[in-house]
Amino acid sequence: MTLAKKSPPPIPRHLLKQPAVFFALGFGSGLAPKAPGTFGTLAAIPVYGVFMHLAPLSYAALLLVVCALGVGWCGTAAERLGVHDHPAIVWDEVAGFLITMALVPAGWSAVAAGFV
């Protein structure tokens, strides 16, 4: 016998007006009904489009800020959603993609490889 996977509770739309929740949900990309993490990574691509033009030290500094803020945003979102690790919280995918892309030469061909 297998246990049915319990669906996470729906997210009240008014919570998206709260900046911490909006960012934790990857600008809303985490609301995708299937594969929210994949959509969170897709949402990171335009962010990387800005980051890729930065000097390495600036990229690293901004990446630290993104990660530090993300911890707070995700904690706030989890608290407001009432679920510790709600699947819609995808800021870790955004930050993870930016970390991955920090280690490769800037360019759109690298984006495709980093996404996969």
Biopython code that builds the backbone (N, CA, C, O; Angstrom):
import numpy as np
from Bio.PDB.StructureBuilder import StructureBuilder

atoms = [
    (1, "MET", "N", (0.847, -1.174, 0.000)),
    (1, "MET", "CA", (0.000, 0.000, 0.000)),
    (1, "MET", "C", (0.892, 1.236, 0.000)),
    (1, "MET", "O", (1.850, 1.319, 0.769)),
    (2, "THR", "N", (0.575, 2.185, -0.857)),
    (2, "THR", "CA", (1.329, 3.432, -0.884)),
    (2, "THR", "C", (0.461, 4.538, -0.316)),
    (2, "THR", "O", (-0.762, 4.541, -0.452)),
    (3, "LEU", "N", (1.126, 5.456, 0.311)),
    (3, "LEU", "CA", (0.414, 6.597, 0.863)),
    (3, "LEU", "C", (0.269, 7.660, -0.216)),
    (3, "LEU", "O", (1.216, 7.960, -0.943)),
    (4, "ALA", "N", (-0.912, 8.215, -0.309)),
    (4, "ALA", "CA", (-1.146, 9.280, -1.277)),
    (4, "ALA", "C", (-0.380, 10.521, -0.835)),
    (4, "ALA", "O", (-0.361, 10.869, 0.346)),
    (5, "LYS", "N", (0.245, 11.175, -1.793)),
    (5, "LYS", "CA", (0.977, 12.389, -1.489)),
    (5, "LYS", "C", (-0.029, 13.505, -1.240)),
    (5, "LYS", "O", (-0.889, 13.788, -2.075)),
    (6, "LYS", "N", (0.096, 14.120, -0.097)),
    (6, "LYS", "CA", (-0.829, 15.178, 0.271)),
    (6, "LYS", "C", (-0.455, 16.463, -0.465)),
    (6, "LYS", "O", (0.700, 16.887, -0.447)),
    (7, "SER", "N", (-1.428, 17.065, -1.100)),
    (7, "SER", "CA", (-1.188, 18.316, -1.808)),
    (7, "SER", "C", (-0.992, 19.441, -0.808)),
    (7, "SER", "O", (-1.639, 19.467, 0.239)),
    (8, "PRO", "N", (-0.095, 20.376, -1.130)),
    (8, "PRO", "CA", (0.069, 21.517, -0.233)),
    (8, "PRO", "C", (-1.181, 22.386, -0.287)),
    (8, "PRO", "O", (-1.908, 22.378, -1.280)),
    (9, "PRO", "N", (-1.424, 23.126, 0.775)),
    (9, "PRO", "CA", (-2.607, 23.995, 0.761)),
    (9, "PRO", "C", (-2.470, 25.070, -0.316)),
    (9, "PRO", "O", (-1.360, 25.490, -0.644)),
    (10, "PRO", "N", (-3.599, 25.512, -0.861)),
    (10, "PRO", "CA", (-3.538, 26.570, -1.873)),
    (10, "PRO", "C", (-2.998, 27.864, -1.261)),
    (10, "PRO", "O", (-3.090, 28.088, -0.054)),
    (11, "ILE", "N", (-2.447, 28.685, -2.105)),
    (11, "ILE", "CA", (-1.856, 29.941, -1.645)),
    (11, "ILE", "C", (-2.841, 31.071, -1.898)),
    (11, "ILE", "O", (-3.213, 31.329, -3.043)),
    (12, "PRO", "N", (-3.265, 31.747, -0.830)),
    (12, "PRO", "CA", (-4.149, 32.899, -1.028)),
    (12, "PRO", "C", (-3.430, 33.971, -1.857)),
    (12, "PRO", "O", (-2.297, 34.339, -1.548)),
    (13, "ARG", "N", (-4.071, 34.456, -2.880)),
    (13, "ARG", "CA", (-3.448, 35.411, -3.810)),
    (13, "ARG", "C", (-2.990, 36.698, -3.122)),
    (13, "ARG", "O", (-2.031, 37.328, -3.570)),
    (14, "HIS", "N", (-3.659, 37.092, -2.047)),
    (14, "HIS", "CA", (-3.253, 38.333, -1.388)),
    (14, "HIS", "C", (-1.847, 38.233, -0.799)),
    (14, "HIS", "O", (-1.192, 39.252, -0.585)),
    (15, "LEU", "N", (-1.383, 37.015, -0.539)),
    (15, "LEU", "CA", (-0.032, 36.856, -0.002)),
    (15, "LEU", "C", (1.034, 37.253, -1.017)),
    (15, "LEU", "O", (2.142, 37.630, -0.636)),
    (16, "LEU", "N", (0.712, 37.171, -2.303)),
    (16, "LEU", "CA", (1.681, 37.551, -3.333)),
    (16, "LEU", "C", (1.971, 39.047, -3.327)),
    (16, "LEU", "O", (2.957, 39.494, -3.915)),
    (17, "LYS", "N", (1.123, 39.815, -2.671)),
    (17, "LYS", "CA", (1.363, 41.252, -2.564)),
    (17, "LYS", "C", (2.416, 41.566, -1.509)),
    (17, "LYS", "O", (2.897, 42.696, -1.419)),
    (18, "GLN", "N", (2.771, 40.566, -0.714)),
    (18, "GLN", "CA", (3.809, 40.742, 0.296)),
    (18, "GLN", "C", (5.158, 40.454, -0.361)),
    (18, "GLN", "O", (5.374, 39.351, -0.863)),
    (19, "PRO", "N", (6.063, 41.425, -0.365)),
    (19, "PRO", "CA", (7.328, 41.254, -1.085)),
    (19, "PRO", "C", (8.093, 39.982, -0.718)),
    (19, "PRO", "O", (8.617, 39.310, -1.606)),
    (20, "ALA", "N", (8.168, 39.642, 0.551)),
    (20, "ALA", "CA", (8.925, 38.443, 0.945)),
    (20, "ALA", "C", (8.335, 37.191, 0.309)),
    (20, "ALA", "O", (9.075, 36.325, -0.157)),
    (21, "VAL", "N", (7.022, 37.090, 0.287)),
    (21, "VAL", "CA", (6.366, 35.920, -0.305)),
    (21, "VAL", "C", (6.549, 35.936, -1.822)),
    (21, "VAL", "O", (6.837, 34.904, -2.428)),
    (22, "PHE", "N", (6.384, 37.099, -2.426)),
    (22, "PHE", "CA", (6.544, 37.227, -3.878)),
    (22, "PHE", "C", (7.934, 36.762, -4.324)),
    (22, "PHE", "O", (8.062, 36.012, -5.292)),
    (23, "PHE", "N", (8.967, 37.209, -3.615)),
    (23, "PHE", "CA", (10.328, 36.797, -3.973)),
    (23, "PHE", "C", (10.568, 35.331, -3.659)),
    (23, "PHE", "O", (11.177, 34.624, -4.462)),
    (24, "ALA", "N", (10.101, 34.855, -2.501)),
    (24, "ALA", "CA", (10.300, 33.445, -2.132)),
    (24, "ALA", "C", (9.640, 32.518, -3.144)),
    (24, "ALA", "O", (10.130, 31.415, -3.389)),
    (25, "LEU", "N", (8.541, 32.955, -3.727)),
    (25, "LEU", "CA", (7.854, 32.162, -4.739)),
    (25, "LEU", "C", (8.419, 32.417, -6.136)),
    (25, "LEU", "O", (7.758, 32.151, -7.140)),
    (26, "GLY", "N", (9.635, 32.930, -6.190)),
    (26, "GLY", "CA", (10.303, 33.129, -7.480)),
    (26, "GLY", "C", (9.528, 34.037, -8.404)),
    (26, "GLY", "O", (9.342, 33.731, -9.582)),
    (27, "PHE", "N", (9.067, 35.178, -7.854)),
    (27, "PHE", "CA", (8.292, 36.153, -8.633)),
    (27, "PHE", "C", (6.963, 35.555, -9.091)),
    (27, "PHE", "O", (6.388, 35.998, -10.085)),
    (28, "GLY", "N", (6.481, 34.555, -8.367)),
    (28, "GLY", "CA", (5.225, 33.887, -8.707)),
    (28, "GLY", "C", (5.409, 32.620, -9.517)),
    (28, "GLY", "O", (4.447, 31.880, -9.726)),
    (29, "SER", "N", (6.622, 32.350, -9.978)),
    (29, "SER", "CA", (6.853, 31.159, -10.810)),
    (29, "SER", "C", (6.620, 29.862, -10.044)),
    (29, "SER", "O", (6.319, 28.833, -10.648)),
    (30, "GLY", "N", (6.757, 29.902, -8.729)),
    (30, "GLY", "CA", (6.536, 28.710, -7.915)),
    (30, "GLY", "C", (5.079, 28.278, -7.864)),
    (30, "GLY", "O", (4.762, 27.210, -7.340)),
    (31, "LEU", "N", (4.198, 29.098, -8.402)),
    (31, "LEU", "CA", (2.777, 28.752, -8.428)),
    (31, "LEU", "C", (2.424, 27.819, -9.581)),
    (31, "LEU", "O", (1.274, 27.401, -9.710)),
    (32, "ALA", "N", (3.396, 27.493, -10.411)),
    (32, "ALA", "CA", (3.138, 26.568, -11.524)),
    (32, "ALA", "C", (2.595, 25.255, -10.960)),
    (32, "ALA", "O", (3.137, 24.732, -9.986)),
    (33, "PRO", "N", (1.531, 24.718, -11.560)),
    (33, "PRO", "CA", (0.917, 23.506, -11.006)),
    (33, "PRO", "C", (1.802, 22.266, -11.107)),
    (33, "PRO", "O", (1.667, 21.345, -10.302)),
    (34, "LYS", "N", (2.688, 22.235, -12.069)),
    (34, "LYS", "CA", (3.622, 21.112, -12.235)),
    (34, "LYS", "C", (5.040, 21.675, -12.270)),
    (34, "LYS", "O", (5.278, 22.731, -12.855)),
    (35, "ALA", "N", (5.960, 20.983, -11.656)),
    (35, "ALA", "CA", (7.392, 21.324, -11.684)),
    (35, "ALA", "C", (7.680, 22.770, -11.283)),
    (35, "ALA", "O", (8.326, 23.494, -12.041)),
    (36, "PRO", "N", (7.214, 23.212, -10.101)),
    (36, "PRO", "CA", (7.463, 24.601, -9.709)),
    (36, "PRO", "C", (8.953, 24.935, -9.608)),
    (36, "PRO", "O", (9.352, 26.069, -9.876)),
    (37, "GLY", "N", (9.769, 23.965, -9.226)),
    (37, "GLY", "CA", (11.207, 24.219, -9.152)),
    (37, "GLY", "C", (11.807, 24.531, -10.506)),
    (37, "GLY", "O", (12.680, 25.391, -10.623)),
    (38, "THR", "N", (11.342, 23.839, -11.525)),
    (38, "THR", "CA", (11.808, 24.106, -12.889)),
    (38, "THR", "C", (11.418, 25.515, -13.306)),
    (38, "THR", "O", (12.216, 26.234, -13.907)),
    (39, "PHE", "N", (10.195, 25.905, -12.989)),
    (39, "PHE", "CA", (9.757, 27.256, -13.321)),
    (39, "PHE", "C", (10.500, 28.300, -12.497)),
    (39, "PHE", "O", (10.732, 29.414, -12.966)),
    (40, "GLY", "N", (10.875, 27.942, -11.269)),
    (40, "GLY", "CA", (11.702, 28.841, -10.461)),
    (40, "GLY", "C", (13.056, 29.078, -11.106)),
    (40, "GLY", "O", (13.569, 30.197, -11.105)),
    (41, "THR", "N", (13.630, 28.019, -11.654)),
    (41, "THR", "CA", (14.906, 28.159, -12.357)),
    (41, "THR", "C", (14.737, 29.017, -13.606)),
    (41, "THR", "O", (15.591, 29.851, -13.906)),
    (42, "LEU", "N", (13.645, 28.820, -14.330)),
    (42, "LEU", "CA", (13.383, 29.663, -15.505)),
    (42, "LEU", "C", (13.272, 31.136, -15.112)),
    (42, "LEU", "O", (13.722, 32.016, -15.845)),
    (43, "ALA", "N", (12.670, 31.398, -13.951)),
    (43, "ALA", "CA", (12.541, 32.777, -13.476)),
    (43, "ALA", "C", (13.895, 33.389, -13.142)),
    (43, "ALA", "O", (14.045, 34.611, -13.142)),
    (44, "ALA", "N", (14.876, 32.544, -12.856)),
    (44, "ALA", "CA", (16.217, 33.036, -12.529)),
    (44, "ALA", "C", (16.981, 33.508, -13.759)),
    (44, "ALA", "O", (17.939, 34.271, -13.630)),
    (45, "ILE", "N", (16.582, 33.075, -14.935)),
    (45, "ILE", "CA", (17.336, 33.417, -16.146)),
    (45, "ILE", "C", (17.384, 34.927, -16.393)),
    (45, "ILE", "O", (18.465, 35.439, -16.683)),
    (46, "PRO", "N", (16.276, 35.671, -16.297)),
    (46, "PRO", "CA", (16.388, 37.127, -16.474)),
    (46, "PRO", "C", (17.244, 37.789, -15.384)),
    (46, "PRO", "O", (17.927, 38.780, -15.642)),
    (47, "VAL", "N", (17.202, 37.241, -14.185)),
    (47, "VAL", "CA", (18.045, 37.777, -13.107)),
    (47, "VAL", "C", (19.513, 37.584, -13.491)),
    (47, "VAL", "O", (20.333, 38.489, -13.330)),
    (48, "TYR", "N", (19.828, 36.401, -13.995)),
    (48, "TYR", "CA", (21.190, 36.150, -14.455)),
    (48, "TYR", "C", (21.558, 37.079, -15.611)),
    (48, "TYR", "O", (22.713, 37.486, -15.732)),
    (49, "GLY", "N", (20.598, 37.414, -16.450)),
    (49, "GLY", "CA", (20.854, 38.341, -17.548)),
    (49, "GLY", "C", (21.408, 39.664, -17.067)),
    (49, "GLY", "O", (22.177, 40.309, -17.779)),
    (50, "VAL", "N", (21.031, 40.079, -15.869)),
    (50, "VAL", "CA", (21.594, 41.283, -15.251)),
    (50, "VAL", "C", (22.946, 40.957, -14.619)),
    (50, "VAL", "O", (23.920, 41.683, -14.816)),
    (51, "PHE", "N", (23.000, 39.869, -13.865)),
    (51, "PHE", "CA", (24.218, 39.492, -13.146)),
    (51, "PHE", "C", (25.396, 39.250, -14.089)),
    (51, "PHE", "O", (26.531, 39.581, -13.747)),
    (52, "MET", "N", (25.148, 38.685, -15.254)),
    (52, "MET", "CA", (26.240, 38.267, -16.135)),
    (52, "MET", "C", (27.101, 39.429, -16.606)),
    (52, "MET", "O", (28.217, 39.218, -17.082)),
    (53, "HIS", "N", (26.603, 40.641, -16.481)),
    (53, "HIS", "CA", (27.357, 41.815, -16.912)),
    (53, "HIS", "C", (28.173, 42.431, -15.780)),
    (53, "HIS", "O", (28.870, 43.424, -15.988)),
    (54, "LEU", "N", (28.093, 41.860, -14.603)),
    (54, "LEU", "CA", (28.811, 42.396, -13.449)),
    (54, "LEU", "C", (30.241, 41.874, -13.395)),
    (54, "LEU", "O", (30.547, 40.791, -13.893)),
    (55, "ALA", "N", (31.096, 42.665, -12.783)),
    (55, "ALA", "CA", (32.455, 42.204, -12.500)),
    (55, "ALA", "C", (32.354, 41.051, -11.501)),
    (55, "ALA", "O", (31.411, 41.010, -10.709)),
    (56, "PRO", "N", (33.305, 40.115, -11.521)),
    (56, "PRO", "CA", (33.220, 38.947, -10.631)),
    (56, "PRO", "C", (33.021, 39.291, -9.151)),
    (56, "PRO", "O", (32.240, 38.631, -8.466)),
    (57, "LEU", "N", (33.710, 40.304, -8.662)),
    (57, "LEU", "CA", (33.559, 40.663, -7.248)),
    (57, "LEU", "C", (32.158, 41.213, -6.971)),
    (57, "LEU", "O", (31.569, 40.918, -5.931)),
    (58, "SER", "N", (31.632, 42.000, -7.887)),
    (58, "SER", "CA", (30.270, 42.524, -7.732)),
    (58, "SER", "C", (29.249, 41.392, -7.795)),
    (58, "SER", "O", (28.289, 41.373, -7.024)),
    (59, "TYR", "N", (29.456, 40.455, -8.711)),
    (59, "TYR", "CA", (28.572, 39.290, -8.832)),
    (59, "TYR", "C", (28.560, 38.536, -7.508)),
    (59, "TYR", "O", (27.495, 38.200, -6.990)),
    (60, "ALA", "N", (29.741, 38.273, -6.962)),
    (60, "ALA", "CA", (29.838, 37.516, -5.708)),
    (60, "ALA", "C", (29.161, 38.255, -4.560)),
    (60, "ALA", "O", (28.451, 37.646, -3.760)),
    (61, "ALA", "N", (29.379, 39.564, -4.476)),
    (61, "ALA", "CA", (28.772, 40.347, -3.398)),
    (61, "ALA", "C", (27.252, 40.342, -3.514)),
    (61, "ALA", "O", (26.549, 40.157, -2.520)),
    (62, "LEU", "N", (26.753, 40.544, -4.717)),
    (62, "LEU", "CA", (25.303, 40.550, -4.918)),
    (62, "LEU", "C", (24.711, 39.167, -4.684)),
    (62, "LEU", "O", (23.591, 39.043, -4.190)),
    (63, "LEU", "N", (25.452, 38.141, -5.035)),
    (63, "LEU", "CA", (25.001, 36.771, -4.798)),
    (63, "LEU", "C", (24.857, 36.504, -3.301)),
    (63, "LEU", "O", (23.900, 35.858, -2.874)),
    (64, "LEU", "N", (25.795, 36.993, -2.511)),
    (64, "LEU", "CA", (25.684, 36.849, -1.052)),
    (64, "LEU", "C", (24.435, 37.554, -0.532)),
    (64, "LEU", "O", (23.741, 37.034, 0.342)),
    (65, "VAL", "N", (24.156, 38.726, -1.066)),
    (65, "VAL", "CA", (22.954, 39.467, -0.659)),
    (65, "VAL", "C", (21.701, 38.683, -1.041)),
    (65, "VAL", "O", (20.778, 38.550, -0.237)),
    (66, "VAL", "N", (21.671, 38.165, -2.271)),
    (66, "VAL", "CA", (20.526, 37.382, -2.752)),
    (66, "VAL", "C", (20.287, 36.170, -1.850)),
    (66, "VAL", "O", (19.146, 35.869, -1.500)),
    (67, "CYS", "N", (21.351, 35.485, -1.480)),
    (67, "CYS", "CA", (21.216, 34.294, -0.626)),
    (67, "CYS", "C", (20.770, 34.674, 0.782)),
    (67, "CYS", "O", (19.891, 34.029, 1.354)),
    (68, "ALA", "N", (21.374, 35.718, 1.339)),
    (68, "ALA", "CA", (21.018, 36.135, 2.698)),
    (68, "ALA", "C", (19.567, 36.606, 2.766)),
    (68, "ALA", "O", (18.828, 36.218, 3.671)),
    (69, "LEU", "N", (19.163, 37.431, 1.820)),
    (69, "LEU", "CA", (17.769, 37.880, 1.794)),
    (69, "LEU", "C", (16.831, 36.703, 1.568)),
    (69, "LEU", "O", (15.747, 36.643, 2.150)),
    (70, "GLY", "N", (17.248, 35.774, 0.727)),
    (70, "GLY", "CA", (16.420, 34.611, 0.426)),
    (70, "GLY", "C", (16.099, 33.773, 1.645)),
    (70, "GLY", "O", (14.996, 33.240, 1.763)),
    (71, "VAL", "N", (17.054, 33.653, 2.553)),
    (71, "VAL", "CA", (16.793, 32.900, 3.792)),
    (71, "VAL", "C", (15.629, 33.537, 4.542)),
    (71, "VAL", "O", (14.718, 32.846, 4.998)),
    (72, "GLY", "N", (15.669, 34.845, 4.664)),
    (72, "GLY", "CA", (14.585, 35.545, 5.348)),
    (72, "GLY", "C", (13.272, 35.466, 4.598)),
    (72, "GLY", "O", (12.221, 35.225, 5.192)),
    (73, "TRP", "N", (13.336, 35.668, 3.291)),
    (73, "TRP", "CA", (12.117, 35.611, 2.476)),
    (73, "TRP", "C", (11.458, 34.245, 2.558)),
    (73, "TRP", "O", (10.241, 34.143, 2.715)),
    (74, "CYS", "N", (12.262, 33.197, 2.453)),
    (74, "CYS", "CA", (11.699, 31.838, 2.485)),
    (74, "CYS", "C", (11.126, 31.512, 3.858)),
    (74, "CYS", "O", (10.086, 30.862, 3.964)),
    (75, "GLY", "N", (11.803, 31.961, 4.906)),
    (75, "GLY", "CA", (11.278, 31.745, 6.256)),
    (75, "GLY", "C", (9.952, 32.456, 6.460)),
    (75, "GLY", "O", (9.015, 31.894, 7.026)),
    (76, "THR", "N", (9.882, 33.690, 5.997)),
    (76, "THR", "CA", (8.636, 34.455, 6.101)),
    (76, "THR", "C", (7.531, 33.793, 5.292)),
    (76, "THR", "O", (6.403, 33.661, 5.767)),
    (77, "ALA", "N", (7.850, 33.379, 4.077)),
    (77, "ALA", "CA", (6.842, 32.733, 3.228)),
    (77, "ALA", "C", (6.347, 31.444, 3.861)),
    (77, "ALA", "O", (5.145, 31.180, 3.870)),
    (78, "ALA", "N", (7.255, 30.639, 4.388)),
    (78, "ALA", "CA", (6.854, 29.383, 5.026)),
    (78, "ALA", "C", (5.932, 29.654, 6.209)),
    (78, "ALA", "O", (4.947, 28.946, 6.419)),
    (79, "GLU", "N", (6.260, 30.670, 6.965)),
    (79, "GLU", "CA", (5.421, 31.036, 8.115)),
    (79, "GLU", "C", (4.036, 31.490, 7.659)),
    (79, "GLU", "O", (3.027, 31.061, 8.218)),
    (80, "ARG", "N", (3.985, 32.349, 6.652)),
    (80, "ARG", "CA", (2.700, 32.871, 6.169)),
    (80, "ARG", "C", (1.863, 31.796, 5.479)),
    (80, "ARG", "O", (0.634, 31.820, 5.539)),
    (81, "LEU", "N", (2.545, 30.848, 4.820)),
    (81, "LEU", "CA", (1.832, 29.770, 4.131)),
    (81, "LEU", "C", (1.462, 28.639, 5.073)),
    (81, "LEU", "O", (0.611, 27.810, 4.750)),
    (82, "GLY", "N", (2.097, 28.601, 6.236)),
    (82, "GLY", "CA", (1.804, 27.560, 7.211)),
    (82, "GLY", "C", (2.384, 26.199, 6.854)),
    (82, "GLY", "O", (1.951, 25.177, 7.386)),
    (83, "VAL", "N", (3.365, 26.184, 5.950)),
    (83, "VAL", "CA", (4.002, 24.937, 5.520)),
    (83, "VAL", "C", (5.506, 25.177, 5.505)),
    (83, "VAL", "O", (5.982, 26.129, 4.886)),
    (84, "HIS", "N", (6.255, 24.311, 6.187)),
    (84, "HIS", "CA", (7.701, 24.516, 6.302)),
    (84, "HIS", "C", (8.401, 24.538, 4.950)),
    (84, "HIS", "O", (9.214, 25.427, 4.696)),
    (85, "ASP", "N", (8.111, 23.596, 4.093)),
    (85, "ASP", "CA", (8.795, 23.519, 2.797)),
    (85, "ASP", "C", (7.764, 23.409, 1.678)),
    (85, "ASP", "O", (7.713, 22.409, 0.961)),
    (86, "HIS", "N", (6.961, 24.430, 1.541)),
    (86, "HIS", "CA", (5.923, 24.457, 0.505)),
    (86, "HIS", "C", (6.597, 24.374, -0.864)),
    (86, "HIS", "O", (7.584, 25.071, -1.101)),
    (87, "PRO", "N", (6.084, 23.535, -1.771)),
    (87, "PRO", "CA", (6.710, 23.389, -3.095)),
    (87, "PRO", "C", (6.788, 24.691, -3.891)),
    (87, "PRO", "O", (7.627, 24.820, -4.782)),
    (88, "ALA", "N", (5.930, 25.645, -3.581)),
    (88, "ALA", "CA", (5.936, 26.909, -4.318)),
    (88, "ALA", "C", (7.100, 27.809, -3.921)),
    (88, "ALA", "O", (7.422, 28.752, -4.644)),
    (89, "ILE", "N", (7.728, 27.538, -2.796)),
    (89, "ILE", "CA", (8.878, 28.336, -2.364)),
    (89, "ILE", "C", (10.083, 27.870, -3.178)),
    (89, "ILE", "O", (10.652, 26.808, -2.925)),
    (90, "VAL", "N", (10.456, 28.686, -4.158)),
    (90, "VAL", "CA", (11.487, 28.276, -5.114)),
    (90, "VAL", "C", (12.678, 29.233, -5.160)),
    (90, "VAL", "O", (13.478, 29.184, -6.094)),
    (91, "TRP", "N", (12.797, 30.095, -4.162)),
    (91, "TRP", "CA", (13.932, 31.019, -4.192)),
    (91, "TRP", "C", (15.258, 30.270, -4.160)),
    (91, "TRP", "O", (16.263, 30.769, -4.668)),
    (92, "ASP", "N", (15.271, 29.083, -3.570)),
    (92, "ASP", "CA", (16.508, 28.293, -3.566)),
    (92, "ASP", "C", (16.912, 27.911, -4.988)),
    (92, "ASP", "O", (18.103, 27.805, -5.281)),
    (93, "GLU", "N", (15.945, 27.703, -5.869)),
    (93, "GLU", "CA", (16.268, 27.426, -7.272)),
    (93, "GLU", "C", (16.858, 28.662, -7.945)),
    (93, "GLU", "O", (17.800, 28.560, -8.731)),
    (94, "VAL", "N", (16.304, 29.818, -7.636)),
    (94, "VAL", "CA", (16.832, 31.065, -8.196)),
    (94, "VAL", "C", (18.278, 31.257, -7.742)),
    (94, "VAL", "O", (19.170, 31.479, -8.560)),
    (95, "ALA", "N", (18.497, 31.170, -6.436)),
    (95, "ALA", "CA", (19.848, 31.357, -5.900)),
    (95, "ALA", "C", (20.795, 30.273, -6.407)),
    (95, "ALA", "O", (21.940, 30.560, -6.755)),
    (96, "GLY", "N", (20.324, 29.042, -6.448)),
    (96, "GLY", "CA", (21.163, 27.942, -6.920)),
    (96, "GLY", "C", (21.593, 28.122, -8.363)),
    (96, "GLY", "O", (22.734, 27.824, -8.716)),
    (97, "PHE", "N", (20.689, 28.607, -9.196)),
    (97, "PHE", "CA", (21.040, 28.855, -10.596)),
    (97, "PHE", "C", (22.099, 29.948, -10.685)),
    (97, "PHE", "O", (23.046, 29.840, -11.463)),
    (98, "LEU", "N", (21.936, 31.002, -9.886)),
    (98, "LEU", "CA", (22.917, 32.089, -9.907)),
    (98, "LEU", "C", (24.278, 31.616, -9.409)),
    (98, "LEU", "O", (25.312, 32.057, -9.909)),
    (99, "ILE", "N", (24.280, 30.722, -8.428)),
    (99, "ILE", "CA", (25.543, 30.141, -7.946)),
    (99, "ILE", "C", (26.185, 29.319, -9.059)),
    (99, "ILE", "O", (27.379, 29.450, -9.328)),
    (100, "THR", "N", (25.393, 28.477, -9.699)),
    (100, "THR", "CA", (25.905, 27.656, -10.799)),
    (100, "THR", "C", (26.512, 28.523, -11.891)),
    (100, "THR", "O", (27.599, 28.235, -12.391)),
    (101, "MET", "N", (25.811, 29.576, -12.254)),
    (101, "MET", "CA", (26.257, 30.418, -13.357)),
    (101, "MET", "C", (27.472, 31.259, -12.988)),
    (101, "MET", "O", (28.173, 31.747, -13.875)),
    (102, "ALA", "N", (27.732, 31.436, -11.709)),
    (102, "ALA", "CA", (28.923, 32.177, -11.281)),
    (102, "ALA", "C", (30.190, 31.416, -11.631)),
    (102, "ALA", "O", (31.266, 32.006, -11.724)),
    (103, "LEU", "N", (30.070, 30.123, -11.824)),
    (103, "LEU", "CA", (31.233, 29.271, -12.033)),
    (103, "LEU", "C", (31.541, 28.989, -13.499)),
    (103, "LEU", "O", (32.480, 28.254, -13.806)),
    (104, "VAL", "N", (30.762, 29.564, -14.400)),
    (104, "VAL", "CA", (30.971, 29.315, -15.833)),
    (104, "VAL", "C", (31.145, 30.646, -16.561)),
    (104, "VAL", "O", (30.746, 31.691, -16.045)),
    (105, "PRO", "N", (31.735, 30.616, -17.747)),
    (105, "PRO", "CA", (31.861, 31.861, -18.516)),
    (105, "PRO", "C", (30.475, 32.427, -18.848)),
    (105, "PRO", "O", (29.544, 31.683, -19.157)),
    (106, "ALA", "N", (30.360, 33.743, -18.777)),
    (106, "ALA", "CA", (29.084, 34.397, -19.062)),
    (106, "ALA", "C", (28.688, 34.166, -20.510)),
    (106, "ALA", "O", (29.528, 34.188, -21.409)),
    (107, "GLY", "N", (27.416, 33.948, -20.721)),
    (107, "GLY", "CA", (26.913, 33.790, -22.081)),
    (107, "GLY", "C", (25.649, 32.967, -22.100)),
    (107, "GLY", "O", (25.364, 32.206, -21.176)),
    (108, "TRP", "N", (24.895, 33.134, -23.170)),
    (108, "TRP", "CA", (23.602, 32.465, -23.255)),
    (108, "TRP", "C", (23.721, 30.973, -23.525)),
    (108, "TRP", "O", (22.815, 30.216, -23.176)),
    (109, "SER", "N", (24.815, 30.532, -24.137)),
    (109, "SER", "CA", (24.979, 29.084, -24.309)),
    (109, "SER", "C", (25.214, 28.418, -22.956)),
    (109, "SER", "O", (24.806, 27.278, -22.733)),
    (110, "ALA", "N", (25.875, 29.141, -22.059)),
    (110, "ALA", "CA", (26.084, 28.619, -20.706)),
    (110, "ALA", "C", (24.768, 28.552, -19.938)),
    (110, "ALA", "O", (24.591, 27.694, -19.074)),
    (111, "VAL", "N", (23.846, 29.460, -20.256)),
    (111, "VAL", "CA", (22.534, 29.444, -19.600)),
    (111, "VAL", "C", (21.827, 28.129, -19.885)),
    (111, "VAL", "O", (21.259, 27.516, -18.981)),
    (112, "ALA", "N", (21.860, 27.700, -21.123)),
    (112, "ALA", "CA", (21.216, 26.436, -21.487)),
    (112, "ALA", "C", (21.847, 25.276, -20.735)),
    (112, "ALA", "O", (21.140, 24.410, -20.220)),
    (113, "ALA", "N", (23.160, 25.254, -20.669)),
    (113, "ALA", "CA", (23.851, 24.185, -19.943)),
    (113, "ALA", "C", (23.570, 24.267, -18.453)),
    (113, "ALA", "O", (23.379, 23.241, -17.800)),
    (114, "GLY", "N", (23.543, 25.475, -17.908)),
    (114, "GLY", "CA", (23.269, 25.653, -16.481)),
    (114, "GLY", "C", (21.855, 25.274, -16.106)),
    (114, "GLY", "O", (21.602, 24.799, -14.999)),
    (115, "PHE", "N", (20.933, 25.485, -17.029)),
    (115, "PHE", "CA", (19.539, 25.134, -16.766)),
    (115, "PHE", "C", (19.359, 23.627, -16.697)),
    (115, "PHE", "O", (18.622, 23.113, -15.855)),
    (116, "VAL", "N", (20.034, 22.935, -17.584)),
    (116, "VAL", "CA", (19.915, 21.479, -17.629)),
    (116, "VAL", "C", (20.627, 20.907, -16.435)),
    (116, "VAL", "O", (20.660, 19.689, -16.261)),
]
sb = StructureBuilder()
sb.init_structure("model")
sb.init_model(0)
sb.init_chain("A")
sb.init_seg("    ")
for serial, (resi, resn, name, xyz) in enumerate(atoms, 1):
    if name == "N":
        sb.init_residue(resn, " ", resi, " ")
    sb.init_atom(name, np.array(xyz, "f"), 0.0, 1.0, " ", f" {name:<3s}", serial, name[0])
structure = sb.get_structure()
